[in-house]
Amino acid sequence: MKATDKKIPYKIYLDENELPRAWYDLRADMKNKPAPLLNPATHKPVTPEELEHVFCRDLAMQELCDTQRYVPIPEEILNFYKMYRPSPLVRAYCLEEKLGTPAEIYYKFEGNNTSGSHKLNSAIAQAYYAKKQGLKGVTTETGAGQWGTALSMACAYFGLDCQVYMVKVSYEQKPHRREVMRTYGATVTPSPSETTEVGRKILKEFPGTTGSLGCAISEAVEAAETTEGYRYVLGSVLCQVSLHQSIIGLETKTALEKYGVKPDVIIGCAGGGSNLSGLIAPFMGEKLRGEADYKFIAVEPASCPSLSRGKFAYDFCDTGKVCPLARMYTLGSGFIPAPNHAGGLRYHGMSPILSQLYHDGYLEAVTAVQTDVFGAAEYFARVEGILPAPESSHAIKAAIDQALECKKTGEKKVIVFGLTGTGYFDMTAYRKYNDGAMSDYIPTDEEIGKSTSSMPCVEED
């Protein structure tokens, strides 16, 4: 499972003709498929008609269909992808040398587009389907701002209005990120806000709250449902998003195969699960079909450890409890990460696809405290020359740990990780780390128990 003797370049680029022309839906190869979304009122599986009140018609169908292995990518989306895809797969020679490890390290770099992250892969798809349906605009939430930035860019391309509810703590810490959204024409509102009924309710119950993705989702959904010609779109967690992000893994696999490289370990940061599910998709498909074996590692922030410490059960996808119920690993829809938490990866639940895979033992999960994460980010920046996003740096930390373990044992493994974006809008957090003012926080069992105690009681077969 090692590279050939052929010299591997620093950056492996695919040409335009090698760009995948279909997304891969991992669910088609899962023996135990993710449980269906449930209507929060009836606890019955949601119907296409019910889901279309919230999502675009085609996206609702993608969410509910779990048997179609490959979904053709519309030509309009492919043409947009060609502006920044295929993205490079980079051999981290400098990092390998600095660490003194026998391991080979590769990273798939998704930060070489204007939005700065992998989020654009799904944003342009969701904007396309909204435009195709004849909608006026879309609403959404964003945490650290990568998704909101990508969606505002995609909406500008298709001439759609874009309303973004940004988690309040990020809105205040990342003014430059919100200004990029506004430059692309989006309206950005700190969440929770006084502009929605659910926002006012949350503020009354939790005065002074710094917000969460669950809060922002509730507001965005309400705004979509109460505004004619609008639908809600989401940047992670959902199966449709994992589908769109599979282009990351498909490109990665093709690039590695060009040089006869087969990975041993594949690593990604995990918040809602969009980039990780996309990166591992074709490799996991091989494992599920019995064609190959890989070790998959999801890296979570210790301050928001849904896989590592959450419950595998049906829960609300939002704090306002208006969205469908999803069976996933969750900390409870009322869970709000500590204010010192930097970056994204702050959603209370995990992708139903990744949750099922983790539950079935196909995926490992580890946690990292943020000072260690930023230490790895700084080390990587000095060695590889890229300033990574805080989210991506969780994967960097785990990749370095794996490489150092190889140094101890002398084992030559091939390690692949996802570098989901750049950190140039995260300088407030970097400043805190450099000033020694950054702190770590790990929620107690009591805190998690309190947030999971209000989860809905759903009878399962």
Secondary structure, 3 states (H helix, E strand, C coil): CCCCCCCCCCEECCCHHHCCCEEECHHHHCCCCCCCCECCCCCCECCHHHHCCCCCHHHHHHHHCCCCCEEECCHHHHHHHCCCCCCCEEECHHHHHHHCCCCEEEEEECCCCCCCECCHHHHHHHHHHHHHCCCCEEEEEECCCHHHHHHHHHHHHHCCEEEEEEEHHHHHHCHHHHHHHHHCCCEEEEECCCCCHHHHHHHHHCCCCCCCHHHHHHHHHHHHHCCCCEEECCCCCCHHHHHHHHHHHHHHHHHHHHCCCCCCEEEEECCCCHHHHHHHHHHHHHHHCCCCCCEEEEEEECCCCHHHHCEEEEEECCCCCCCCEEEEEECCCCCCCCCCCCCCCCCCECCHHHHHHHHCCCCEEEEECHHHHHHHHHHHHHHHCCCECHHHHHHHHHHHHHHHHHHHHCCCCEEEEEECEECCCCHHHHHHHHCCCCCCCCCCHHHHHHHHCCCCCCCCC
